[in-house]
């Protein structure tokens, strides 16, 4: 008997049979169909029952019989229990171990939330089956379902409907990039299973859909004309803004190259002085929901002379040094949610492209400007928080004094 692409099933004589692990036993019943899609739909209806750890065996049998027997009154056969020595971890059991370890070592709140959501989608689609039962064919079927997976699946009345109902009703599906991100998280989970000895190989390896274009082509730096346009409005020339972050975040993005969320989570205490130089300490300290993208993202960025001239140091007089620099509220753990939407609308109002030139483009702008000014690549990587190459900088941490980095970042010249 071999496992096919329909989860919880085996095939005998071309007919699909339910093959459900339950309390170290298998419940088997004919699904009375040779059509894999029909079998998949029936299993999908049963998935919520399977994943309920509190269901008793008699109720489980009754509900399975009702669903499977619907329209097939004479074709079903009675449920039978078959003993098995298969001690493979269920997906839910394995993910619990994985999550526990990652929360200690790697995950912040946002990453944990994303992984939990991706795992919930995995269980919804293929069920809470043994990890060793997941083959390439199961993963291919999972990917095909994910490609039509409805966006905002658990919002409003959508959470009360099945995937089949939502697809038939024509709800917009998640984007291809979202599918890639979800499958990447699940693949990382299976890489962990392999390393821990719970799986022999990762069936998700090489299955995720490819990008239609390179990651490098997704974001473009701002040109000098773009910068004149962005910073030539009354918002910047006359300081006509509603919130101070509308003025400072774009300027900080341009002159530091920091990511939007890194800037939004800054506190007054993150502005420091060393060797006579003002600098920003990028870190994930001070708030449980703060985060940095990678370990190398923790860094010190000297404050550009132009930011000092514009009065950045003067706005640090908050009641408490532990106060956030900007008055922002978190949405889905992100402080940058509202600023991101605002900046997108602001640049669009000036006629700039929607997708290729975004706040992240400031990082590319700084990189290109510093490269053009002859700044050493090691200095640029240090400022941007990229991993250093070689032992001198990579292995032993930053060996570049803050005053030297200050000389480099001040070479950034822009026509605004």
C-alpha positions in Angstrom: 0.0 0.0 0.0 1.4 3.3 -0.9 0.4 6.8 0.2 -1.0 9.0 -2.6 -1.6 12.7 -2.9 -4.9 12.5 -1.1 -4.1 12.8 2.7 -5.5 10.2 5.1 -6.0 7.7 2.3 -4.7 4.6 0.6 -5.8 3.1 -2.7 -6.9 -0.5 -3.3 -8.0 -1.6 -6.7 -8.2 2.1 -7.8 -10.6 2.9 -4.9 -9.7 5.4 -2.2 -9.9 4.2 1.4 -9.8 6.4 4.5 -6.7 5.5 6.4 -6.9 7.6 9.6 -4.5 7.3 12.5 -6.4 7.5 15.8 -4.9 6.8 19.2 -2.1 4.7 17.8 -4.5 2.8 15.5 -5.8 3.2 12.0 -9.5 3.7 11.1 -10.1 2.5 7.6 -13.2 2.8 5.4 -13.9 2.8 1.7 -14.7 6.2 0.3 -16.3 4.4 -2.7 -14.7 6.6 -5.3 -11.8 6.3 -7.8 -11.8 10.1 -8.4 -8.9 11.7 -6.4 -10.6 15.1 -6.4 -13.8 13.7 -5.0 -11.8 11.8 -2.4 -9.9 14.9 -1.5 -13.1 16.9 -1.0 -14.5 14.2 1.3 -11.3 14.2 3.3 -11.3 18.0 3.5 -14.8 17.9 5.0 -13.6 15.4 7.6 -10.4 17.3 8.5 -11.9 19.4 11.4 -13.1 16.1 13.0 -9.7 14.6 12.7 -7.9 17.5 14.3 -10.2 17.6 17.3 -8.1 16.0 20.1 -11.2 15.8 22.4 -13.4 13.8 20.1 -14.3 10.4 21.5 -13.9 7.3 19.3 -17.6 6.5 19.0 -18.5 10.1 17.9 -15.6 10.1 15.5 -16.9 6.9 13.8 -20.4 8.3 13.6 -19.4 11.5 12.0 -17.0 9.8 9.6 -19.8 7.4 8.5 -22.2 10.3 8.0 -19.9 12.3 5.8 -18.6 9.3 3.8 -22.0 7.7 3.6 -23.8 10.8 2.3 -25.1 9.8 -1.1 -23.4 6.4 -1.0 -25.6 4.5 1.5 -24.9 1.1 0.2 -21.3 1.6 -0.8 -19.6 2.3 2.5 -18.4 -0.5 4.7 -18.1 -0.5 8.5 -15.2 1.1 10.1 -12.4 -1.2 11.3 -9.5 -0.6 13.6 -6.1 -1.9 12.5 -3.2 -2.0 15.0 0.0 -0.3 13.8 3.5 0.1 15.2 4.0 3.3 13.3 5.3 5.7 16.0 5.7 8.7 13.7 5.0 12.1 15.3 1.8 13.8 14.1 2.3 17.2 12.5 0.7 19.0 15.5 3.0 17.2 17.9 6.1 17.9 15.8 5.2 21.6 15.3 4.7 22.0 19.1 8.3 20.9 19.6 9.6 23.0 16.8 7.7 26.1 18.0 9.0 25.6 21.6 12.6 25.6 20.4 12.3 28.4 17.9 10.6 30.7 20.5 13.6 30.3 22.7 16.3 30.6 20.0 15.0 32.6 17.0 11.4 33.7 16.8 10.0 37.1 17.7 6.2 37.7 18.1 5.6 38.4 14.4 7.6 35.5 13.2 5.8 33.1 15.6 2.4 34.5 14.4 3.4 34.0 10.7 4.6 30.4 11.3 1.5 29.5 13.3 -0.7 30.8 10.5 1.2 28.8 7.9 1.0 25.7 10.0 -2.8 26.1 10.5 -3.1 26.3 6.7 -1.1 23.2 6.3 -3.3 21.3 8.8 -6.4 22.6 7.1 -5.3 21.4 3.7 -3.6 18.0 4.4 -4.8 17.3 8.0 -2.9 16.4 11.1 -1.2 13.3 9.7 2.0 11.6 10.7 5.1 13.5 9.5 6.4 10.4 7.8 3.2 10.2 5.8 4.0 13.4 3.9 5.4 12.6 0.5 6.2 14.6 -2.6 2.8 13.8 -4.0 1.1 15.1 -0.8 3.1 18.3 -1.1 2.2 18.8 -4.7 -1.5 18.5 -3.9 -1.0 20.9 -1.0 0.7 23.4 -3.3 -2.1 23.2 -5.8 -4.6 23.9 -3.1 -2.5 26.8 -1.7 -2.4 28.4 -5.1 -6.2 28.9 -4.9 -6.3 29.6 -1.1 -8.6 32.5 -0.4 -7.0 35.7 1.0 -8.1 36.7 4.5 -9.5 33.2 4.9 -10.1 33.6 8.7 -11.8 37.0 8.6 -15.5 37.6 9.0 -17.9 35.0 7.7 -15.1 33.4 5.6 -13.9 31.4 8.7 -17.3 29.7 8.8 -17.0 28.3 5.3 -15.0 25.5 3.8 -12.2 26.1 1.3 -14.3 24.6 -1.4 -17.1 27.0 -0.8 -14.8 30.0 -0.7 -13.2 29.0 -4.0 -16.5 28.4 -5.7 -17.7 31.8 -4.5 -14.8 33.4 -6.3 -12.9 35.0 -3.4 -9.5 36.4 -4.4 -6.7 34.0 -3.7 -3.4 34.8 -1.9 -0.6 36.1 -4.1 2.1 33.9 -5.6 4.7 35.5 -3.3 2.6 34.7 -0.3 2.4 31.1 -1.4 6.2 31.1 -1.6 6.5 32.6 1.8 4.1 30.1 3.4 5.8 27.1 1.7 9.2 28.5 2.8 8.1 28.5 6.4 6.8 24.9 6.2 9.9 23.8 4.4 12.0 25.3 7.3 9.9 23.3 9.7 10.7 20.1 7.7 14.4 20.9 7.6 14.2 21.0 11.4 12.5 17.6 11.4 15.3 16.1 9.3 17.9 17.6 11.6 16.1 16.2 14.7 15.7 12.8 13.1 11.9 12.9 12.9 12.1 12.7 9.1 14.5 11.3 6.6 14.1 14.0 4.0 12.3 17.3 3.3 9.5 16.6 0.8 8.9 20.4 0.4 12.4 20.9 -1.0 12.2 22.3 -4.6 8.4 22.3 -4.7 7.6 26.0 -4.1 6.6 28.0 -7.2 9.4 30.0 -8.7 9.5 33.8 -8.8 8.6 35.2 -12.2 11.4 37.8 -11.8 14.5 38.1 -9.6 14.3 39.5 -6.1 16.8 42.2 -7.2 14.4 43.6 -9.8 11.6 44.0 -7.3 12.9 47.2 -5.7 14.6 50.1 -7.5 16.6 53.0 -5.9 15.2 56.5 -6.1 16.8 58.6 -8.8 17.8 62.2 -8.1 14.6 63.4 -9.8 12.6 61.1 -7.6 14.2 62.6 -4.5 13.6 66.1 -5.6 10.0 65.2 -6.1 9.6 63.4 -2.8 11.3 66.1 -0.7 10.2 69.1 -2.7 6.7 69.3 -1.4 5.3 71.6 1.3 5.5 68.7 3.8 9.3 68.9 3.8 10.0 72.5 2.6 7.4 74.1 5.0 7.0 71.2 7.5 3.3 71.0 6.8 2.5 67.6 8.2 -0.1 66.0 10.5 2.3 63.7 12.4 6.0 64.2 12.9 6.8 60.7 11.6 5.6 61.8 8.2 8.5 64.3 8.1 11.2 62.3 9.8 10.7 58.7 8.6 11.5 59.4 4.9 14.5 61.5 5.9 15.8 58.8 8.3 15.2 56.2 5.6 17.2 58.2 3.1 20.2 59.1 5.3 20.4 55.9 7.4 19.2 53.1 5.0 17.4 51.5 7.9 14.3 49.4 7.4 11.0 51.1 8.1 10.2 48.9 11.1 13.6 49.4 12.5 13.0 53.2 12.5 9.4 53.0 13.8 10.5 51.0 16.9 13.3 53.5 17.8 13.2 54.9 21.3 14.9 58.0 22.7 17.5 55.8 24.4 18.6 54.4 21.1 20.2 57.7 20.2 23.7 57.7 21.6 27.1 59.4 21.4 30.5 57.8 21.1 33.8 59.3 20.1 32.1 62.6 19.6 29.6 61.1 17.1 25.9 60.9 17.3 24.6 57.5 16.3 21.5 55.3 16.2 21.6 52.0 18.0 19.5 49.6 15.9 18.4 46.7 18.2 15.4 44.6 19.3 15.6 45.6 23.0 13.1 47.3 25.1 9.9 45.8 23.8 8.8 42.1 23.4 7.4 42.8 19.9 10.5 44.7 18.7 12.6 42.8 16.1 15.5 42.9 13.7 15.6 40.9 10.5 18.9 39.1 11.1 21.6 39.0 13.8 23.8 41.3 11.6 20.9 43.8 11.6 21.9 44.8 15.1 24.2 47.7 14.4 25.2 51.4 15.0 24.4 53.9 12.3 26.2 57.3 12.6 23.7 60.2 12.2 24.3 62.1 8.9 25.3 65.7 9.2 22.2 66.7 7.2 19.9 65.1 9.8 21.6 67.0 12.5 21.2 70.2 10.5 17.5 69.6 10.1 17.1 69.3 13.8 16.9 65.5 14.5 18.8 65.8 17.8 16.4 68.5 19.0 13.3 66.2 18.9 14.7 63.8 21.4 13.4 65.6 24.4 10.7 63.1 25.3 9.4 62.7 28.9 11.2 59.4 29.2 14.2 57.9 27.4 12.2 54.7 27.1 9.5 56.4 25.1 9.1 55.5 21.4 10.4 58.3 19.2 7.2 58.4 17.3 3.6 58.1 18.4 2.6 54.9 16.5 0.3 52.0 17.4 1.0 48.4 16.4 -1.2 46.6 13.9 -0.5 42.9 13.7 2.7 43.5 15.7 3.9 46.1 13.2 4.5 49.7 14.2 5.2 50.5 10.5 1.8 49.5 9.2 0.3 53.0 9.1 3.5 54.8 7.9 3.9 52.2 5.2 0.4 52.8 3.9 0.8 56.6 4.2 4.1 56.6 2.3 2.7 54.4 -0.4 -0.2 56.9 -1.0 2.2 59.9 -0.7 4.6 58.8 -3.4 1.7 57.6 -5.6 0.2 61.1 -5.4 3.5 62.3 -6.9 3.3 59.8 -9.8 6.0 57.4 -8.6 5.6 53.7 -9.3 3.6 51.7 -6.8 5.5 48.4 -6.6 9.1 49.0 -7.7 9.8 52.2 -5.7 8.8 51.9 -2.1 10.2 52.9 1.3 12.7 50.1 1.1 14.1 51.8 -2.0 15.8 54.3 0.4 18.2 51.4 1.4 19.1 50.9 -2.3 19.5 54.6 -2.8 22.0 54.9 0.2 23.9 51.9 -1.0 24.3 53.3 -4.5 25.2 56.8 -3.3 27.9 55.5 -0.9 29.2 53.1 -3.6 29.5 56.0 -6.0 31.3 58.1 -3.4 33.9 55.4 -3.1 32.9 54.2 0.4 34.4 50.7 1.1 32.0 47.9 0.8 32.7 46.8 4.4 31.5 50.2 5.6 28.3 50.0 3.5 27.5 46.5 4.8 28.0 47.6 8.4 25.7 50.6 7.9 23.0 48.6 6.2 23.3 45.6 8.6 24.4 43.1 6.0 26.5 40.1 7.0 30.2 40.9 6.6 32.5 38.7 4.4 35.7 37.1 5.7 37.1 36.8 9.2 38.3 40.3 9.8 34.8 41.8 9.9 32.5 38.7 9.8 33.9 36.5 12.5 34.9 39.0 15.1 32.1 41.5 14.8 32.3 45.1 13.8 35.9 46.3 13.7 35.0 49.7 12.2 35.0 52.6 14.7 31.9 54.7 14.8 33.9 57.9 13.8 35.2 56.1 10.7 31.7 55.1 9.7 30.6 58.7 10.3 33.1 59.9 7.7 31.8 57.4 5.3 28.1 58.1 5.7 28.6 61.8 5.4 29.8 61.2 1.9 26.1 60.5 1.0 25.1 63.6 -1.1 21.6 64.0 -2.5 20.0 67.0 -4.4 17.3 68.0 -1.9 
